[in-house]
């Protein structure tokens, strides 16, 4: 083991773009109530009248948030990312622009990146008869566009890194930012992820896998029911989440408000199947995060589960938790907030990590919405259902993100000590 001193990492800012459309306080209050942002989404250009339950950021106005010039030069996923990053920056008590430091960086995750831009280009070329695609297509759609736009807008001269690891993308981006600060390569990093997956091609691809939850106008809001008996699948969501991660001493020196400490990061690969999860790999990632954070099973008061609502994935995650927590599993509070904000694919890890940070800082635990009867293959933990738990006392929490390709990323957060 290396004897190099590792720096502590503080979470000093949180920013969101979410389908509820309010601020961070409003978002957390709504999920604590078990309120769902999922509705029936009809794709505007589908010739097959495609509709799916989804969580859409319908009230988000990029021009109002970013201005006309920046809006016209960015894909929707970058617009979400910029808005969330600006919000986190302000929340951390930092100036909006002009940092200019070469040890302030960006670490960002996305799964499908600028899918909407590519789709618009194909539509223009093949259906509308345009002779060429827009010369901005590559710049708008590339998977590092959001990270680069954030770095430019905030004047961050440090490392600008992008991660695309399917549904673990933004959890990995936060974990790798943590590593850079921990090792002294960066002092401060804006980390997170954004996703705008409601492109026709993306929706059709997920539908073809037969994992999208069923729902109509009346039932769409409760379509995603992780751990529920008779669950029918996931729902897509769009949006972004960002957090400011900072060297602990640097945060203290500038008088920053510290939400909590990011104290552990575990990553593993199932190395068994491209799309089927495996509990053994998940166990390794959870254990690694807890070990690095110095946490025993009884120290962890809450797990924000990956819990997508699929028949196969949910019980495998519960099995992994039971293996890690052993006798303590029955008292372990677990919930999946995807039941309310949808599955943000590459941005899911950041959204759920942000929720975990807020839960720990406020000592409140959000629920799995619409959970009425736990499936027999998902029992053995303390499922939080209905509305959330308030005025609870817990010193640590973890956020799980598990991805196609067998990539697992787990973040462990600890109360300020």
Buried (B, 14 or more C-beta within 10 A) or exposed (E): EEEEEEBBBBBBBBBBBBBBBEBBEEBBBBBBBBBBBBBBBEBEEEEEEBBBBBBBBEEBEBEEBBEEEBBEBBBBBBBBBBBBBBBBBBBBBBEEEEBEBEBBBBBBBBBBBBBBBBBBBBEBBEEEEEEEBBEBBBBBBBBBBBBBBBBBBBBBBBBBBBBBBBBBBBBBBBBBBBBBBBEEBBBBBBBBBBBBBBBBBBBBEBBEEEBBBEBEEEEBBBBBBBBBEEBBBBBBBBBBBBBBBBBBEBBEEEEBBBBBBBBBBBBBBBEEEEEEBBBBBBBBBBBBBBEBBEBEBEBBBBBBBBBBBBBEBBBBBBBBBBBBBEEBBEEBBBBBBBBBBBBBBBBBBBBBBBBBBBBBBBBBBBBBBBBEEBBEBBEBBBBBBEBBBEEBEBBBBBBBBBBBBBBBBBBBBBBBE
